Every structure is written in structure tokens, then in C-alpha cells.
């Protein structure tokens, strides 16, 4: 998606350790006009997949998922990272190994909001090692529901997550796929078909 | 806002300890059609306040803030609860005492995304003791920016947060104000003017 690639070029900052900072428009400050365009693009890509629910993970996936859900006309569910008083014990849960934060954490979704008949579109801002996305897939499978696909804003294609998840037979569509990036050489995208 | 009150009556569950569970449509599963209506109502209420930015707090405020921001045509910033690698040291930060979780935590916003000339609309799903909202107000004041108002979905008016924050001279508009609630007696709303 050219609009997103241009925005990454203009406002993304490559840090060391393979970190791409896009907090001016994606995951700290959020440009909802860009989100609307990304939502329409996800709808164009997954519009035939009979999506009944969108599943994302807190925190930075929520905004994109909610705006995209307006194009789909379906509810959003977000997986929670910490058990709070408001969640009953009746949940699907799995462990996610975070490379960004260097520790693992538990995610959960109430059983009430994932049903066997659901066709679930997963949405997240980043795909790198695929740990969070694998966690969401596990929750959907625990529910006996179907993964309709995964819509990702930015895929770091030089990290193994995308390959790993596509090998499971899951359709992954990333709006910007980064082939390589460095502070000296800038950001190189994989051309879209 | 009648639409929200009806939804709370239909799908909200009163738990003990003053907890109102609205995770079917507000803060776990999210009904984006309802969010759009709430966003329009916030726009109706705060449309003359020259809002330049919406500030919320992760996680459950983000979806409502993003959908509301479409009505305002301004960017959203969400205060983060944990310091991650992706955030530089150049942040506004304050401590929030959480009653729901029984512990305190730090919230922060990058200095880049709150400027002295900003007129900031705060948006959150709940107002009870007002701790999170006070935290957001503190961040805005650290930036030398102006609080244009606070748009809340559900105010537990029997708890002190709303009174406390209105006494600071801040305009608080809550789309549903709960006067009292109990498992036996149900939910009683304060009538809107």
C-alpha cells in the first residue's frame, strides 16, 4: 500500500536492533485518516472471506482494528494481556513470548466472544517474529473457530514471523513489507504484486 | 445518551464491589457502530472547543478515541502504561493509582505529541475515582497544553471522580451517568438535561 509505505519513509525512524519507530502515526500518536484507508484496504483484501469478527491484541492493534471494523461491519475483540478483576475465569488463554520486551506474557479472550462458527480476521500493527499473531491463532483454534486471515500494517519480512504463519496455510496480507532496513541504508520495501 | 443507557441496561452486568461489566460492547468486545454514535455525540458536545488532539489511555480507551477522532478530524495519542524499548526518554510521565487493579502504575506520552498550543480532548471508557483521568490532565499540563474537556462513556456518579474533576473547572461530559447500581436493584441513571 503506497500510502503507508510513503508515510513510513517520511516519518518512520530506524533504530538499532531492528526497531522501526512509527509512533508518529501508527502506535502512539495515531492518524485515523490513514487508519481509514488501511481499513478499506483490508476490506478490499478480505472482503470475500465472510469475516464475522475481528480479533486484535492490546494495545496498539486496537485503533486499527476498530477503524477497519467499520468497513467490515463486524465487532472487534481484543485479547487482553493481564488478568483483571473484570474478566471471569471463563477464558481462552495462551502464552506469548515477546521479543520486543524480552519477556513472556499471557493473553486471553473471554469464551463468550469467540464461537466455533466464527470466521476471524486477525489484525495487528506489526508482524516480526510472529509471536503475538501465533498467540491469537491459538486462541481462535481453542474456540474451534476459523482464522479467515491476518491483516498486518507493517511486516518486517526479514524476520521469520510471516513465513512461519503462511506455512500454516494462513493468508497473511501486510500493507507494507520491509525487505531490509538500516540507519545508513534506509528502508527497502518488497514490491507489491 | 439513550442508546448507550439502553445498551448498558440490556447487556451490562453488575458485579459486587461496584464493578459494572460491559465487556460485551465496550471494553473487551467492541461494538464499533455504537462507538460511531458515541463519537458523533462527543463531536456534538465538544465541536466548538477547537480540539486539536484527542488523548486517551491504553487499552480500552483507544478504540472509542480512534472512532471519535474520525468525527473531529484530529489525531489520537494514547498514554502508555509501560516503558518499552520503542519509547525514548523524552516523555511526560505521571503516576496513576488504580483502584480496579489495586496498584499504581506509570503513564507516559512522548513530548513530541503534546504541544503548548494543543487543545486536548480527553476520552476514556469509564470515570469512577478519576485516577486515570487525573493522570491524563497532569500530562496535558506538563506539556503546557489546554484541556478542552473530558468525554466519558460511563460515569459512576456515585464515586468521587466526576465531582473532583469538575471542581478543577474542567468540562466533563459523560454519555451515561450511573446514580446507583446493585445486583438486586439494577442500574439507575441520572437523567440528562
HADDOCK unambig.tbl for C-alpha pairs under 7 A between the chains (distance, minus, plus):
assign (segid A and resid 21 and name CA) (segid B and resid 86 and name CA) 6.39 0.50 0.50
assign (segid A and resid 28 and name CA) (segid B and resid 77 and name CA) 5.69 0.50 0.50
assign (segid A and resid 28 and name CA) (segid B and resid 78 and name CA) 5.81 0.50 0.50
assign (segid A and resid 29 and name CA) (segid B and resid 75 and name CA) 6.72 0.50 0.50
assign (segid A and resid 29 and name CA) (segid B and resid 76 and name CA) 5.60 0.50 0.50
assign (segid A and resid 29 and name CA) (segid B and resid 77 and name CA) 4.22 0.50 0.50
assign (segid A and resid 29 and name CA) (segid B and resid 78 and name CA) 6.67 0.50 0.50
assign (segid A and resid 29 and name CA) (segid B and resid 113 and name CA) 6.75 0.50 0.50
assign (segid A and resid 30 and name CA) (segid B and resid 75 and name CA) 5.72 0.50 0.50
assign (segid A and resid 30 and name CA) (segid B and resid 76 and name CA) 5.10 0.50 0.50
assign (segid A and resid 30 and name CA) (segid B and resid 77 and name CA) 6.12 0.50 0.50
assign (segid A and resid 31 and name CA) (segid B and resid 75 and name CA) 5.16 0.50 0.50
assign (segid A and resid 31 and name CA) (segid B and resid 76 and name CA) 6.82 0.50 0.50
assign (segid A and resid 32 and name CA) (segid B and resid 66 and name CA) 6.32 0.50 0.50
assign (segid A and resid 32 and name CA) (segid B and resid 69 and name CA) 6.84 0.50 0.50
assign (segid A and resid 32 and name CA) (segid B and resid 70 and name CA) 6.36 0.50 0.50
assign (segid A and resid 32 and name CA) (segid B and resid 75 and name CA) 6.35 0.50 0.50
assign (segid A and resid 58 and name CA) (segid B and resid 59 and name CA) 6.03 0.50 0.50
assign (segid A and resid 59 and name CA) (segid B and resid 58 and name CA) 6.04 0.50 0.50
assign (segid A and resid 59 and name CA) (segid B and resid 59 and name CA) 5.19 0.50 0.50
assign (segid A and resid 62 and name CA) (segid B and resid 62 and name CA) 6.47 0.50 0.50
assign (segid A and resid 62 and name CA) (segid B and resid 63 and name CA) 5.78 0.50 0.50
assign (segid A and resid 63 and name CA) (segid B and resid 62 and name CA) 5.80 0.50 0.50
assign (segid A and resid 63 and name CA) (segid B and resid 63 and name CA) 4.98 0.50 0.50
assign (segid A and resid 63 and name CA) (segid B and resid 66 and name CA) 5.67 0.50 0.50
assign (segid A and resid 66 and name CA) (segid B and resid 32 and name CA) 6.33 0.50 0.50
assign (segid A and resid 66 and name CA) (segid B and resid 63 and name CA) 5.65 0.50 0.50
assign (segid A and resid 67 and name CA) (segid B and resid 67 and name CA) 6.37 0.50 0.50
assign (segid A and resid 69 and name CA) (segid B and resid 32 and name CA) 6.84 0.50 0.50
assign (segid A and resid 70 and name CA) (segid B and resid 32 and name CA) 6.37 0.50 0.50
assign (segid A and resid 75 and name CA) (segid B and resid 29 and name CA) 6.71 0.50 0.50
assign (segid A and resid 75 and name CA) (segid B and resid 30 and name CA) 5.71 0.50 0.50
assign (segid A and resid 75 and name CA) (segid B and resid 31 and name CA) 5.15 0.50 0.50
assign (segid A and resid 75 and name CA) (segid B and resid 32 and name CA) 6.35 0.50 0.50
assign (segid A and resid 76 and name CA) (segid B and resid 29 and name CA) 5.59 0.50 0.50
assign (segid A and resid 76 and name CA) (segid B and resid 30 and name CA) 5.09 0.50 0.50
assign (segid A and resid 76 and name CA) (segid B and resid 31 and name CA) 6.81 0.50 0.50
assign (segid A and resid 77 and name CA) (segid B and resid 28 and name CA) 5.70 0.50 0.50
assign (segid A and resid 77 and name CA) (segid B and resid 29 and name CA) 4.21 0.50 0.50
assign (segid A and resid 77 and name CA) (segid B and resid 30 and name CA) 6.10 0.50 0.50
assign (segid A and resid 78 and name CA) (segid B and resid 28 and name CA) 5.81 0.50 0.50
assign (segid A and resid 78 and name CA) (segid B and resid 29 and name CA) 6.66 0.50 0.50
assign (segid A and resid 84 and name CA) (segid B and resid 101 and name CA) 6.61 0.50 0.50
assign (segid A and resid 86 and name CA) (segid B and resid 21 and name CA) 6.38 0.50 0.50
assign (segid A and resid 101 and name CA) (segid B and resid 84 and name CA) 6.61 0.50 0.50
assign (segid A and resid 113 and name CA) (segid B and resid 29 and name CA) 6.74 0.50 0.50
